[in-house]
Amino acid sequence: MQGNDKRDKAQEAKEELLREALDACMEEQLSFIPPECEIARMHTFSQEFREYMEQLLRTKGRPQRRTIHRKEFIYSFNKVAAGILVLLVVSSAIAGGALLLSKSSKSSSDMASSETSEAPAEEEAIAAPAEEPESQEADESEAGAGAQEPQEAPAGDAGAPERVEFMGREISLADNQQLKEKTETVKTLVNSPVIARDAESMKVTIGNMDERPIYYYGSMDLEVLIDGAWYLVPPKEAPTEEEENRLVQLEPGMAQDEEILLWKYELDYDAEMYRAVTYLDGMVLCSKFRFENPEEDLEDALEQTWE
C-alpha cells in the first residue's frame, strides 16, 4: 500500500511539473502574437478582397442564377425574328432567280430543237409504244407502303418531381443534382461511409490542397436520394442567422472537421443514400454516406467471404 501511495504521489508531482511547463510554453508563445490593433495596422485588406467576401456572404457560396428581364427577352426575340426574315427573303430571291434562269434556258433550248427536228420527233412519238414496266410499279408501291408506316419516337425520361413525401412532410428537389466529392484543390470526406443508426452526429473533414486559403460555410445541407433524385432534408428547427452565415477560413495544407447533428433531422434509416453538402468559395462539394442495415451488411460480408 505504501508503495502504491508513493507511486501516486510521484505521478501527481510529474503531472504538476508538466502542467507548469505547458503553461510556461503557452505564455511564451502567446507573447509573440501582437495585439489586434497592431495586426489591423500592419495589414489592410484590399477593396477587391472585401467585395469578394461581401459577395460570398450574400450568396453563401451558392451559384447565382441569372434572370432574363422582359425587355431583354423581347429584344432578343426581335433580333432572332429579324434574322429569320432576312434569311427567308434572301433564300426566296435566290430561288426565284434560279427558277427564271432555268425556265429561260429551257424555253430557248426547246425552240431550237423544235425548229430542227420537229417532224422526226412527232414520228418517233407516234411510233414509240408507251411501256410501263411492272417492276417499276411494284417498287413504287413498296416504297409508298414503307413511307406510310409510322415510326415510333423514343420515349424521354420523365423529370423528377419538385416535391415528394418524406417522413410525414414534403421536401423539395435539390438545386444541384450532380456534385463532386473533391477537386484538384479541395477534398471532403465523411468519418465513415456507413453510419450507425443510433449515432447522434457525424463529421465531415474538409481538406485544402491549394496554395491559397479557402473559405467555406460551417452550416451544411443534408440531402437524401429518392428514386434517383436528390432532395433537401430540412432540420426540425431552422438554424440561426449566426449559424447559417458562419464563415471558416482554411489555410493551405490544412484540414478541418465539421459536425452535423443528426438528432436535429427526421431521418429514414432505410433510405438508399444521404449526402452532406458543403458550400465553398466558388464551388459546392458533397460527401455521401448511408445508415447501417444489419441484414444487408451481413449478406455482403458473407458474399465477400465466400468470394
C-alpha positions in Angstrom: 0.0 0.0 0.0 2.8 2.4 0.9 4.5 1.7 -2.5 1.3 2.5 -4.3 0.9 5.8 -2.4 4.5 6.7 -3.3 3.9 6.0 -7.0 0.7 8.0 -7.0 2.4 11.0 -5.4 5.3 10.8 -7.8 2.8 10.7 -10.7 0.9 13.7 -9.4 4.2 15.6 -9.0 5.2 14.7 -12.5 1.8 15.9 -13.9 2.1 19.1 -11.9 5.5 19.8 -13.5 4.1 19.0 -16.9 1.2 21.5 -16.4 3.6 24.2 -15.2 5.9 23.6 -18.2 2.8 23.7 -20.6 1.6 27.0 -19.1 5.1 28.5 -19.4 5.3 27.4 -23.1 1.8 28.8 -23.9 2.7 32.1 -22.2 5.9 32.3 -24.2 4.2 31.5 -27.5 1.3 34.0 -26.9 3.8 36.7 -26.1 4.9 36.7 -29.7 1.4 37.4 -31.0 0.8 41.2 -31.4 -2.5 42.8 -30.3 -5.4 43.1 -32.7 -4.9 46.9 -33.1 -1.3 46.3 -34.2 -2.4 43.5 -36.6 -5.0 45.8 -38.2 -2.4 48.5 -38.6 0.1 46.1 -40.1 -2.2 44.6 -42.7 -5.2 46.2 -44.6 -7.4 44.1 -46.8 -7.8 45.3 -50.4 -11.1 46.6 -51.8 -11.3 43.7 -54.2 -11.0 41.2 -51.4 -13.7 43.0 -49.3 -16.1 43.0 -52.3 -15.3 39.3 -52.9 -16.1 38.4 -49.2 -19.3 40.5 -49.3 -20.5 38.6 -52.4 -19.7 35.3 -50.6 -21.8 36.4 -47.6 -24.7 37.5 -49.8 -24.8 34.3 -51.9 -23.5 31.9 -49.2 -21.2 30.4 -51.8 -24.1 29.2 -53.9 -24.0 29.7 -57.7 -26.3 32.6 -58.7 -29.0 32.1 -61.4 -29.3 34.9 -63.9 -32.8 36.0 -64.7 -33.8 37.5 -68.0 -35.9 40.6 -67.9 -39.0 41.1 -70.1 -37.4 43.9 -72.2 -34.2 41.8 -72.7 -36.3 38.8 -73.8 -38.4 40.9 -76.3 -35.2 42.5 -77.7 -33.6 39.1 -78.2 -36.8 37.7 -79.7 -37.0 40.6 -82.2 -33.3 40.0 -83.2 -34.0 36.4 -83.9 -37.2 37.1 -85.8 -35.4 39.8 -87.9 -32.6 37.3 -88.7 -35.0 34.6 -89.8 -36.9 37.1 -92.0 -33.7 38.2 -93.8 -32.8 34.6 -94.4 -36.2 33.9 -95.9 -36.1 36.9 -98.2 -32.6 36.1 -99.4 -33.4 32.4 -100.0 -36.6 33.4 -101.9 -34.7 35.8 -104.1 -32.1 33.2 -104.9 -34.7 30.5 -105.6 -36.7 32.9 -107.8 -33.6 33.8 -109.8 -32.6 30.2 -110.3 -36.2 29.4 -111.4 -36.2 32.2 -114.0 -32.8 31.2 -115.4 -33.9 27.5 -115.7 -37.1 28.5 -117.4 -35.4 30.8 -119.9 -32.7 28.3 -120.8 -35.3 25.5 -121.2 -37.5 27.6 -123.5 -34.6 28.6 -125.7 -33.4 25.0 -126.0 -37.0 23.8 -126.8 -37.3 26.4 -129.5 -34.0 25.5 -131.1 -34.8 21.8 -131.0 -38.3 22.3 -132.4 -37.0 24.1 -135.5 -34.5 21.4 -136.4 -36.3 18.2 -135.6 -40.0 18.8 -135.2 -41.2 16.2 -137.7 -38.9 13.3 -136.7 -39.8 13.9 -133.1 -43.5 13.6 -133.9 -43.0 10.4 -135.9 -40.9 8.8 -133.1 -43.6 9.8 -130.6 -46.3 8.1 -132.7 -44.2 5.0 -133.4 -42.9 4.5 -129.9 -45.3 2.5 -127.7 -45.9 3.6 -124.1 -44.4 0.9 -121.8 -44.9 0.8 -118.1 -42.8 -2.0 -116.5 -44.5 -3.9 -113.8 -41.3 -4.0 -111.7 -41.2 -0.2 -111.5 -44.8 -0.2 -110.3 -44.0 -2.8 -107.7 -41.0 -0.8 -106.5 -43.1 2.4 -106.3 -45.9 0.6 -104.4 -43.3 -0.9 -101.9 -41.7 2.5 -101.4 -45.1 4.1 -100.8 -46.1 1.4 -98.3 -42.8 1.8 -96.5 -43.2 5.6 -96.3 -46.7 5.3 -94.8 -45.6 3.2 -91.9 -45.4 5.3 -88.7 -42.1 5.5 -86.8 -42.2 5.3 -83.1 -40.4 8.1 -81.3 -38.2 7.2 -78.4 -39.8 7.9 -75.0 -37.9 10.5 -73.0 -37.2 10.2 -69.3 -39.8 11.9 -67.1 -38.3 14.6 -64.9 -38.1 14.2 -61.1 -41.0 15.8 -59.2 -40.3 19.1 -57.5 -41.7 17.9 -54.1 -42.0 14.4 -52.6 -43.3 13.0 -49.3 -40.6 12.1 -46.7 -41.1 11.2 -43.1 -44.5 12.8 -42.9 -43.6 16.1 -44.6 -43.0 17.4 -48.1 -39.4 18.1 -49.1 -38.1 20.0 -52.2 -35.8 18.9 -55.1 -32.2 19.9 -54.6 -30.8 22.7 -56.8 -27.6 20.7 -57.7 -28.1 17.1 -58.6 -24.6 16.3 -59.9 -22.0 17.2 -57.3 -18.3 16.2 -56.8 -16.7 14.9 -53.6 -13.4 16.5 -54.4 -11.4 18.7 -56.9 -7.7 19.3 -57.5 -7.6 21.8 -54.7 -10.3 20.8 -52.2 -11.5 17.5 -50.7 -14.4 16.5 -48.5 -14.7 13.2 -46.6 -17.1 11.7 -44.1 -15.7 10.0 -41.0 -17.5 6.8 -42.1 -19.5 5.9 -45.3 -21.8 3.7 -43.1 -23.2 5.5 -40.0 -24.7 3.7 -37.0 -28.4 4.2 -36.6 -28.0 5.4 -33.0 -25.3 7.9 -33.9 -26.2 11.4 -32.7 -23.8 13.2 -35.1 -21.3 12.7 -37.9 -18.2 14.5 -39.0 -17.2 15.9 -42.4 -13.5 16.6 -43.0 -12.6 19.4 -45.4 -9.0 19.5 -46.7 -7.3 22.4 -48.5 -4.7 21.2 -51.0 -4.5 24.7 -52.7 -1.7 27.2 -52.3 -4.0 29.9 -51.0 -6.5 30.0 -48.2 -10.1 28.9 -48.9 -13.4 29.9 -47.2 -16.4 27.6 -46.6 -19.6 27.8 -44.6 -19.8 25.8 -41.4 -23.5 25.2 -41.9 -24.1 22.3 -44.3 -27.1 20.9 -46.0 -28.3 17.3 -45.7 -29.9 15.7 -48.8 -31.5 12.2 -49.4 -31.6 10.1 -52.6 -35.2 9.2 -53.6 -35.9 7.4 -56.9 -32.7 8.6 -58.4 -33.0 12.3 -57.4 -31.6 14.3 -54.5 -34.0 16.1 -52.2 -33.2 18.6 -49.4 -33.9 17.4 -45.9 -34.7 20.4 -43.6 -33.9 20.3 -39.9 -36.6 20.2 -37.3 -35.7 23.8 -36.3 -34.3 26.4 -38.7 -30.7 27.4 -37.9 -30.0 30.9 -36.5 -28.6 33.6 -38.8 -25.2 33.3 -37.0 -25.1 29.6 -37.6 -26.1 29.9 -41.2 -23.5 32.6 -42.0 -20.6 31.2 -40.1 -17.6 31.5 -42.5 -14.5 29.5 -41.8 -11.0 30.2 -43.3 -8.9 27.1 -44.1 -5.2 27.7 -44.6 -3.2 25.9 -47.4 -2.3 22.3 -46.5 -4.7 22.2 -43.5 -7.9 20.1 -42.8 -10.9 20.9 -40.6 -13.7 18.8 -39.2 -17.3 20.0 -39.2 -20.0 18.2 -37.3 -23.6 17.5 -38.4 -26.0 16.8 -35.5 -28.2 14.0 -36.8 -30.7 14.3 -34.0 -31.9 17.6 -35.5 -33.4 15.8 -38.5 -36.2 13.4 -39.2 -34.4 10.6 -41.0 -35.4 7.4 -42.8 -32.7 4.9 -41.9 -33.7 2.6 -44.7 -33.1 5.3 -47.4 -30.7 4.3 -50.1 -28.2 7.2 -49.7 -27.6 10.5 -48.0 -25.1 13.3 -48.7 -23.7 16.3 -46.8 -23.4 19.4 -49.0 -20.6 21.9 -48.3 -20.6 25.4 -49.8 -17.2 26.8 -50.5 -16.0 29.9 -52.3 -16.9 29.3 -55.9 -17.8 25.6 -55.6 -20.2 23.1 -54.0 -19.0 19.7 -52.9 -20.7 16.7 -51.2 -19.9 13.7 -49.0 -22.1 10.6 -49.4 -23.0 8.1 -46.7 -25.8 5.8 -45.6 -27.0 4.2 -42.4 -26.2 0.7 -41.4 -28.6 -2.2 -42.4 -27.6 -5.3 -40.3 -29.2 -7.8 -42.7 -27.8 -6.4 -45.9 -24.4 -5.7 -44.4 -24.3 -9.3 -43.1 -25.2 -10.7 -46.5 -22.5 -8.5 -48.2 -19.9 -9.7 -45.7 -20.8 -13.3 -46.3 -20.6 -12.9 -50.1 -17.2 -11.3 -49.8 -16.0 -14.1 -47.5 -17.2 -16.8 -50.0 -15.5 -14.9 -52.9 
